[in-house]
Amino acid sequence: MTKPDPSIGPTIVWLRQDLRTRDNPALAAAAARGPVLPLYILDDATPGKWRLGAASRWWLHMSLRALAKDIPGLVLRAGDPGEIISRLAADTNATAIYWNRCYEPHAVARDAALKKHLAARGLETTSFNASLLHEPWEIKTKDGGPFKVFTPYWRAAAARDVAAPLPAAKLKCIACRSDALDDWKLLPSKPNWAAGWEKLWTPGEKGAAARLRHFIEESLAKYAADRDRPDLPATSRLSPHLHFGEISPRQIWSALAFKEAATHKFASELGWREFSHHLLFHFPTLPQANWKSAFDAFPWRAAKKDFAAWSRGLTGYPMVDAGMRELWSTGFMHNRVRMIAASFLIKHLRIDWREGEAWFWDTLLDADLANNAASWQWVAGSGADASPFFRIFNPVTQGRKFDPDGKYVRRWIPEIAQLPDDFIHAPFDAPADALKSANIVLGKTYPKPIVDHAEARAAALAAYKTISG
């Protein structure tokens, strides 16, 4: 390892979605260069409508609190990154600014402009890859263009070597004034809708490492068979840690021996994350524009009452409602249930996928622009390599298949928990004596379905026919 040169001025390391000390290329390179000023900037202006949602702000607070214990010299500032970095460089005689790349369109534009501005002032600016196995521009088709279908993309990406993760950077931090984290008011207060989340989640680098170890030891072997079962603890729940960069995909990759079928299946989930960033980088309008322009003419409904019922978990379809309540209560939703809930909003209610995308952005702890946009467009049928619009999930059959004993539904909808298994996913089909025995009055203690499945399916297909011929 290169020894620091005491004659070189400090290096500002601008931390963003890389809140860790291990496998952090920008931190490692800066530490090898000399003294370091580790900096996190709360930038709410640049992202526009994609500023951090409420749930993400809770996670950010907890993650920065954990990071400050690992990096005692961490500096927090809020405002315009260009102004803050320029001022800090002047105040500390810093001669270089390092950061790890972000791939959201607003971040790409901001970083390019900032790099040009800092270079004009004679400052060294260097960026690194810390968030992906491979850069979005590295994986190309035979024609040299971007992939638009996941399977060939992942086949090409998985065949490439992955760099080994770096050890923890040994930092010599310079002293500098920092904002107080509590002054940013990232946590909810009145009301504190995140009460209890600290018992469910451990944000930070140590929490991410513990989560990975637990998954490998307890769930990986059964992942391929059980990953679609929300009633079972089969998934990794690493997605918030990955988004905030408390763990890198390279660390996960190196921790797994990709030989067993379950491991290959889990690897493909990393692959979908990579593919989503690949799409967002090459098609930057993905979060707000239909990838397939034919959907621009789709006759979406303006249905505020139905959207409110969906968002509150009061549609009358237990599998949908359980997922939406899990989301509100924990900041997370099982991936299979995300697909069911999203399909219901788009195809049963015919509400624009962008409304669901925005709701998830605000309420998910793992809200990630690339994943969120690609996944919502996948369900809608409007995206790259998307599920066909005419594939409409029946929430009752989906519930019976993936929550066969009703354990998941009973956890999140206690008011129907006493129903027999035969009716737990369709209370509206239960006979009167079963409802009475379970203390259920449909329309009062639990809602009747806000739409009929068969009628909604027919209406969705009719709407789709207007744009598909």
C-alpha positions, 0 to 999 in steps of 0.5 A: 500500500502506498504511504501517505505523502505529508507534503500533499494537502488533505483530500475531501472524500464526498460520501453519498451512497457508500456509507462504509469503511470497507470496500470503499475505493474513494476512502482507500485512495484518499487514505493512501494519499494523505490526511482525509476530510470525510464529508456527507452533504444533505442535498435536497435540491439537486434530486428535485422530486426524488429527494429522499423520502420519509422512510429513507430519511429515517434510515439515513439518520441511523446510518450516519449515526453509525458511520460517525462511530466508525469515522470520528472525523465525519463532517456533515453539511447541508446545502449545495455540494458545489458551494460546500466543497469549494468552501471546505477546500479553501478552508482546509487547503485540500488539493483533491476531492474524491467520491464514489459514483452515483448513477441517477440522472440528476447525480450524473449531471451534478457530478459532471458539472462539479468535476469541471468546476473543481478542475478549473480551480486546480483541484484534483477530482477523481471518482470510483465505482463502489456501488455496482459489480460492473459499470453500466457502460461496461456491459454491451451487446455485440453491436456495442449498445446497451442491453434491453433484456435481462437474461442476456445482460446478466449472462454477459455480466456474470461472465466477467470477473468481479474485483475483490473487495478492499479492506477497511481504510485506515484514515487520518482525519483532519478536524473540521466543524460539522452540523449536528445530525439531530439538527437535520430533523430526518426523524419523524416526530409528530407522529413518530410513525417509525416507532419500533423500527430500531428493533427491526433494523440495524442500519450501518456497516456492522448491521449490514455485515451481520445481516449478510452473515445471518442470511448465509447461515440461516436462509441461503440454502433454502432461498431458491425454494422459499424466496417467494414465500412472505410467510417464511424468513427466506430473503436477505433483507439486504436491500436498504443496506445496499442502497445506502452503501453500508455493504457493497455488491462486491462484498456480497459476491465474495462472501458467496460460493456461486455453486449451489442453485440457491446461490445462483438464484440469489446472484440473479437478484444482484443481477436485477439490481445491476440491470436496473442501474444499466437501464437507468444510466442508458435511459434516464427518463425511466423514472417518469416516462413509459419506456414503451411509448405506446403506454403514453395513450393508456387510459389511466383512471383518476381514482383518489379514493381507490388509491387511498384504500390501496395505500392504507391496506383497505382494498378487501383483498388480504394479500394486497392489504397485508403487503401495504400494511407491512410496508407502513409498519416496517418500511419494507415489503416482501418482493413477491407481495410488492409485485402483487400489490403493484399489479393490483394498483395498475391492473385492477384499479388502472391507476398510473404506475407512477403514483405507486412508484411515488408512494413506494419512494416515500415509504420504502427504506430501500427506495432506489431510483433504478430499482423502483422505476425498473420494477414498476415499469416491469409490472406495468408492462411498459418497461424493458423486458417487462411482464406482459400487461395481460398477465394480471395477478389474481390476489386470491390465488397468489395468496393461496399459492405463496401464503398457503397457511395464511400466516403472513396475512394473519400477521398483518390483518389481525381483524380476519385472523380467526378465519379458516385457511379456506377463506383467509385470502377471500373473506368475501367468499366466506359463509355467514357462519364463518364470518360470525364465528371470526367476529368479522362484519364485512364493510365494517371490521374489514372492507368488502373488495373495492373492485370485483376481480373478474370485472377489473380484469376484463376492464384492464384488458379492454383498456390495454386493447385500446393501445395494443390494437 
